[in-house]
Amino acid sequence: MDVDSQPNIEETILVGDDLMLGLPSPIIPPEIASHVLEGVDLCDGVLRNLFLCLQINDIEPFCQDEIVLYRECAEKRDKELRQRLSDSEHKLGLSMPIEEAKERAAQLQSEVTSLERHMILASGIQGMEGFRQRWSLHGRLEDTKRRMEALNQGIEKRKPDKIHGEPVRKKWFFW
């Protein structure tokens, strides 16, 4: 078989920037962090191996396995954290006093508005720095919107027998 007739197989070399696909890791609010992070593999061992490989080899092409393992672990972790964040916000909407829940929803809406404004400003920044800022802001914006939606769904599904987080006394009539 002659060399020209063999299929041309190109090898893809992953680099650190390939870890910036999809959304960045979600930011966990401190007031619910212990609940959301409990039992989640934070990928710290895999990340440590990636940094060790990069320290030893000095360039990314020699650390392909470590990059792939970290990317897979981080994707799984972030998916689980986003689901836990949504679940937590939904539970807060269902259970916290209604005024506090509405205040939390207003704070999240304010954060969404601020992040949207920062996205507009970041759209004018060129090059890798502009990309990184837009990537980070886009992730925070999407996560905040999801949290706000989950909180609002919890508020909407509240049982009508709770007002301000307190049970409503039902009046019973006997004929």
LOGUBA-609507 format. One record per residue: x, y, z of N, C-alpha, C in turn. Coordinates in steps of 0.02 Angstrom, whole numbers, plus 50000, padded with zeros to 5 digits. Example, Ala and Ser with C-alpha at 12.3 -4.5 7.8 and 13.67 -1.06 7.14 Angstrom:
<atoms>
506604971650390506154977550390506604983550390506424988850354506844994750357506455000250394
</atoms>
This chain:
<atoms>
500434994150000500005000050000500455006250000500305010549956500735016449951500505021949998500975026050019500875031150070500315036050051500265037649987499765042549965499045039849970498955033249971498275030549974498025029550046498435030650096498215029950165497795036050185497275034750225496865040450246497265045350288497105051750280497455056950317497105057750385497435055550437497155055950504497525061450541497145066550560497445072050597497305070950671497795072350710497725071650783497565078450811497065078650854496885084950886497275085650951497605091150958497975092551019497565097351061497395095351121497015099651166497485104351203497245110351215497625115351253497185117851310497455121751355497085124251412496455127951393496465131651338495875135351316495295130751296495445124451281494915119651265494485118151326494735119851385494345118951446493825124451453493865129451410493395135151413492825134251362492615128151353492035126851310491425126251355490845128051329490255127851372490275133551422489895132751475489885137951527490435136751578490685142051609491165141051663490815138051724491205135751771490915132951832490465138051866489905135651894489455140351927489745143151991489545149252007489735152352071489205150452122489425147752177488955145352228488885150752282488275153152293488175158252346488355155452414488695159352456488935156752521488375154152566487775157052562487245155052608486975148052593487105145352533486865138652518487445134052498488065136352504488645132652480488725125952514488655125652580488765119352615488275114052592487655115952581487145111252558487275109052485487435113752443487525112352371488165108252358488695109752394489345106452381489425099652415488985098052461489055091852500489055085752455489605081952459489655075652422489825076252348489955082152324490125083152253490875082352243491065078552192491775077952174491995084452143492425088152177492645094652152493215094252103493435088352086493955087052036494635089652057494735090752121495375093552143495955088752132495855082252139496395077452126496585077252053496085077452009496205077351936496555083851916496335089451944496655095851928497375095951953497485093252012498175092852039498615088851991498365083251964498755079251916498895083151852498395087051829498495091151769499045096251781499025099751837499545104851852500225101551860500245095751891500885092251899501165090251831500735087751787500955086051719501225092151683500855097751688501085103851654501745106451684501815105551750502435107751782503025103451759502915097051752503455092451732503615093251658503095093551616503195093451543503235100351512502985105351546503025112251525502575114151465502285109251430501845110851375501245106051374500695108351346500065104651348500045098251306500375097851248500315091751209500515085351246500925085951297501135080051335500655078451392500115082251399499645081251454498935080151429498875076951371498215076051340497735072051385497975066551414497545062451456497285066451516497725070251547497535074251605497025079651587497105082851529496635087951506495945084851494495935079151461495295075751447494965073551512495345070651558495055068451622494775074351662495145079851662494895085751699494265088551666494265088951600493675091651565493055087451579493125080751576492565076351591492325077051662492785077351709492605078051780492265084851792492535090151764492255096851773491555097351743491445094351685490785094551654490275091051698490455085251724490005081451769489865085351833490395088151862490335092151923489885098151913489995101851859489615107951847488875106451833488745100951798488045099051786487695097451852488035093751895487745091951960487655098252003488135102752003488085108852043487505113252019487435113851953486885117951926486205115051946486145108451945485515105251965485385106452039485905105752080485825106852152485665114152167485965118752130485805125852139485075127252124484835124552068484135125452050483675122452102483835116352124483425113052175483405117052239483985119752259484025123652320483625130052316483685133552260483295139752251482545138252250482355132752218481655130852215481385129552286481775125952326481575124552395481525131052436481995135652424481955142052459481315145752440481135145652376480525148852354479905145852386479935139352398479365135952430479325137252504479895137852537479895137552610480055144052647480445148552618480625154552657480035159352659480015163652709479465168452712479395172152645478775173152625478625175752558478975182452544479005186752593479325193252582480075192352570480385187852608481105186552597481225183252529480765178852509480835175552444480775180752388480295185252395480215190452343480815195152342481085196552400481695200852404482285197352370482345190752382482875186952351482795186952275482175186152251482035186352179482225193152150482065198452186482245205252163483005206152160483355203352209484095203752209484385199952149484105194052135484345190252077484195193952012483615197052007483445200951947483925206851939484095210051994484575215551992485265213151968485455207251991486095204351970486085202751895485525200051870485445198651799485535205051758485205210351780485255216751744485975219251743486315218851800487005221051804487455216851758487365210251759487775205951716487645207351642487015208751624486855210451554487215216851533487245221651578487595227951562488345226851554488625222651598489335221051592489485217251528489015213051506489105209451443489145214351385488725219351386488735224451333489415227951332489665229751390490315233051394490875228451370490835221951389491355217151371491345215651296490795216951263490755215551191491235219951151491455225451180491925229851145492655228151157492785223251199493475221351214493705215951164494255217151132494505212651080494975207451109495115202451070495615197451086495405192551139495915189051165495805183751214495505186451279495715192351300495445195251362494705196651354494495199151297493785200351285493395193851284493685188751252493355182151251493265179451321493775179751361493735177051430493215180851472493205187351465492705191251503491995189451481491885189151416491215187451390491015180351411491485175751408491355168751427491155168351500491535171751543491385171651615490715175051630490615180851600489985184451612489375180551585489455177551528488915173551499488725167851546489225164451574489085159051620488735161451683488975166851711488655169551772487945171751757487845174851699487175177251680486695171251673486895166151637486465160251627486305156951694486805156151737486695152951802486235157051846486315163551845485885167951886485175167751861485085167651795484405167151767484085160551788484465155051785484195148551806483995148551879484425151451920484265151751992483635155752004483575161451969482985165751977482355162151954482395158551898481815154651874481605149351925482095145851953481945140652002481625143652065481895149252087481615152652146480905154852132480785157852074480115160152056479625154352049479855148752023479425142852019479235140452089479715140652135479565138752204479055143452235479135149952222478665154952249477965153752221477925152352156477275151252124476925144852149477315139952169477035133552190476905133152265476995138752299476865138852371476155136652386476085133452441475405131652462475055137952487474425138752470474075144852489473945145352564474085140052602473965140552673474555143452711475035146252676475595149552709475635156752685475625161252732475715168352718476285170752762476775173952733477365176352769477705170652805477685164552776478015158852806477665155952866477105158752885476735156352943476095152852920475905147452955475285144152936474685148852947474215148452902473605152452907473105148552949472805151852996472295148553036471665147852994471445141752989470855140452949470245141152993469745144052964469115144953001468655139252982468375136253032467935130653020467225132753036466785131252993466085133053004465685126553012465255126553063464825120853073464105123153065463715119353029463025121253019462585117453065
</atoms>
